[in-house]
């Protein structure tokens, strides 16, 4: 399975940045019925070096062994 998902900035916490999965039209995906694969994603703020992207595109690639 190879699939690319889009996530948009939702909010910051003291140590992380929260992103919400969206469809191609920008509609937030909140559950299985919406087609959400990840729904929410937290990234550690420290690892972003002070740069917080507003939109992420993440590709999930099936590992070949």
Secondary structure, 3 states (H helix, E strand, C coil): CEEEEEEEEEEECCCEEEEEEECCCCCECCCHHHCCCCCEEEEEHHHHCCCCCCEEEEEEECCCC
